[in-house]
Amino acid sequence: MRKPMRVKKFLYFADFAFYPLASVALVAAALLLKEPLGWDGAAIGFACGLALWTLAEYLIHRFALHGPAYLAALHDMHHSDPRALVGSPLWLSLGSILCGSLLPVWLLTGLATACAVTAGLMLGYIYFSLLHHIVHHHPTKRGGYLWRLKRRHARHHYGKTPCNFGVVTSMWDRVFGTFCSE
């Protein structure tokens, strides 16, 4: 029986092609809509989306994936086999991004801003996915950025205290008191 959240190799890596293309399409939409943002507005919206991703990553990981029993059980598969290709299927991650970013920002500020913010959030998500994949599947050079990130994330997986929920940044762990150093 196939375990939930374990995805086929093609689908696991499809995100790495889909999300950058979707992000570019959303930025283009923000610039080309009937009431476009302009380059400055698109850049600001994009940067806000990137920043929003770091907070969303922390909150999702800490309170959803280490919270309710059902979600925690699915995430425990990753903790028990960190090298397995475990992740969110595209329909789930895309649906969450559209419902959690594009739609609410559109309702609050308009479609062009929503496109720019969501493009940044999508790129933040794929950057997280890439970093998370690297720390679990590739050797890193001792002392470098990826090595430090890998050590911080290993503390999350193997530490005695729940900590280090952020992969992209440790900022939110520091803000909310869940950062563990070595």
C-alpha positions as CSV (number, residue, x, y, z in Angstrom):
1,M,0.0,0.0,0.0
2,R,1.3,3.4,-0.9
3,K,1.7,5.7,2.0
4,P,-0.1,9.1,1.9
5,M,2.0,12.1,1.0
6,R,4.6,9.9,-0.7
7,V,4.6,11.1,-4.3
8,K,5.9,9.6,-7.5
9,K,9.4,10.9,-8.5
10,F,8.0,12.7,-11.5
11,L,5.4,14.5,-9.5
12,Y,7.8,15.3,-6.7
13,F,10.2,17.1,-9.2
14,A,7.4,18.6,-11.3
15,D,7.0,21.3,-8.7
16,F,10.5,22.5,-9.6
17,A,9.4,23.3,-13.1
18,F,5.8,24.3,-12.5
19,Y,6.2,26.9,-9.8
20,P,8.9,29.0,-11.4
21,L,6.9,29.1,-14.6
22,A,3.7,29.9,-12.7
23,S,5.5,32.6,-10.8
24,V,6.7,34.2,-14.0
25,A,3.2,34.1,-15.5
26,L,1.8,35.8,-12.4
27,V,4.4,38.6,-12.5
28,A,3.6,39.0,-16.2
29,A,-0.1,39.2,-15.3
30,A,0.6,41.8,-12.7
31,L,2.4,43.9,-15.3
32,L,0.0,43.4,-18.1
33,L,-3.5,43.5,-16.6
34,K,-5.9,46.3,-17.4
35,E,-4.8,48.1,-14.3
36,P,-1.1,47.0,-14.0
37,L,1.1,47.5,-11.0
38,G,4.2,48.7,-12.8
39,W,7.7,47.4,-12.1
40,D,8.0,49.0,-8.7
41,G,4.6,47.8,-7.4
42,A,5.3,44.3,-8.8
43,A,8.7,44.1,-7.1
44,I,7.3,45.2,-3.8
45,G,4.4,42.7,-4.0
46,F,6.8,40.0,-5.0
47,A,9.1,40.8,-2.1
48,C,6.1,40.8,0.3
49,G,5.2,37.3,-1.1
50,L,8.7,36.0,-0.4
51,A,8.6,37.3,3.1
52,L,5.1,36.0,3.6
53,W,6.3,32.6,2.6
54,T,8.9,32.4,5.3
55,L,6.2,33.0,8.0
56,A,3.8,30.6,6.3
57,E,6.5,27.9,6.2
58,Y,7.1,28.3,9.9
59,L,3.4,28.3,10.9
60,I,2.5,25.4,8.6
61,H,5.4,23.3,9.8
62,R,5.0,24.1,13.5
63,F,1.2,24.2,13.9
64,A,-0.1,22.0,11.1
65,L,2.6,19.4,10.5
66,H,3.5,19.0,14.2
67,G,-0.1,19.7,15.4
68,P,-3.3,17.8,14.6
69,A,-2.9,14.1,14.9
70,Y,-3.7,13.3,11.2
71,L,-1.3,15.8,9.7
72,A,1.4,15.0,12.3
73,A,1.1,11.3,11.4
74,L,1.6,12.2,7.7
75,H,4.6,14.4,8.6
76,D,6.1,11.7,10.8
77,M,6.6,9.7,7.7
78,H,9.1,12.3,6.6
79,H,10.8,12.3,10.0
80,S,11.0,8.5,10.0
81,D,12.4,8.4,6.4
82,P,13.9,11.8,5.6
83,R,15.3,10.7,2.2
84,A,11.9,9.5,0.9
85,L,10.2,11.6,-1.6
86,V,7.5,12.8,0.7
87,G,5.7,16.0,0.0
88,S,2.5,17.7,-0.9
89,P,0.9,16.8,-4.2
90,L,0.7,19.7,-6.7
91,W,-3.1,19.9,-6.4
92,L,-2.8,20.4,-2.6
93,S,0.1,22.9,-2.6
94,L,-1.4,24.9,-5.6
95,G,-4.9,24.9,-4.1
96,S,-3.5,26.0,-0.7
97,I,-1.5,28.8,-2.4
98,L,-4.4,30.0,-4.5
99,C,-6.9,29.9,-1.5
100,G,-4.4,31.2,1.0
101,S,-2.7,33.9,-1.0
102,L,-4.2,34.8,-4.4
103,L,-7.8,34.9,-3.4
104,P,-7.6,36.8,-0.1
105,V,-5.0,39.3,-1.5
106,W,-7.2,39.8,-4.6
107,L,-10.2,40.5,-2.4
108,L,-8.2,43.0,-0.3
109,T,-6.1,44.8,-2.9
110,G,-6.9,43.8,-6.4
111,L,-5.8,41.2,-8.9
112,A,-2.5,42.7,-10.0
113,T,-1.2,43.0,-6.4
114,A,-2.5,39.4,-5.7
115,C,-0.6,38.1,-8.7
116,A,2.7,39.8,-7.6
117,V,2.4,38.6,-4.0
118,T,1.4,35.1,-5.0
119,A,4.3,34.9,-7.5
120,G,6.7,35.8,-4.6
121,L,5.1,33.3,-2.3
122,M,5.3,30.6,-5.0
123,L,9.0,31.3,-5.5
124,G,9.5,31.2,-1.8
125,Y,7.8,27.8,-1.7
126,I,9.9,26.3,-4.4
127,Y,13.1,27.8,-2.8
128,F,12.0,26.0,0.4
129,S,11.4,22.8,-1.5
130,L,14.8,23.0,-3.2
131,L,16.7,23.7,0.1
132,H,14.7,21.0,1.9
133,H,15.5,18.5,-0.8
134,I,19.2,19.4,-0.8
135,V,19.6,19.1,3.0
136,H,18.1,15.6,2.9
137,H,19.5,14.2,-0.4
138,H,22.9,15.8,-1.2
139,P,26.2,16.1,0.6
140,T,27.2,19.7,1.5
141,K,30.6,21.4,1.9
142,R,31.5,21.6,5.6
143,G,31.2,25.1,7.0
144,G,29.2,26.5,4.0
145,Y,25.7,27.9,4.0
146,L,24.0,24.6,3.0
147,W,26.0,22.7,5.6
148,R,24.9,25.1,8.4
149,L,21.3,24.9,7.1
150,K,21.6,21.1,7.1
151,R,22.9,21.0,10.7
152,R,20.1,23.3,11.9
153,H,17.5,21.2,10.2
154,A,19.0,18.0,11.5
155,R,18.5,19.4,15.0
156,H,14.8,19.7,14.1
157,H,14.7,16.0,13.1
158,Y,16.8,14.5,15.8
159,G,16.8,16.9,18.7
160,K,15.0,16.2,22.0
161,T,13.1,19.4,22.0
162,P,10.7,20.4,19.1
163,C,12.6,23.3,17.5
164,N,13.9,24.8,14.2
165,F,10.7,24.6,12.2
166,G,12.0,27.1,9.6
167,V,14.1,25.7,6.7
168,V,14.5,28.9,4.6
169,T,15.3,31.0,7.6
170,S,15.7,30.7,11.3
171,M,14.3,34.1,11.9
172,W,10.8,33.0,12.9
173,D,12.2,30.3,15.2
174,R,14.2,33.1,16.9
175,V,11.1,35.4,17.1
176,F,8.9,32.7,18.6
177,G,11.5,31.1,20.8
178,T,11.7,27.7,19.0
179,F,15.3,28.1,17.8
180,C,17.8,25.5,19.0
181,S,21.5,26.0,18.4
182,E,24.0,23.2,18.6
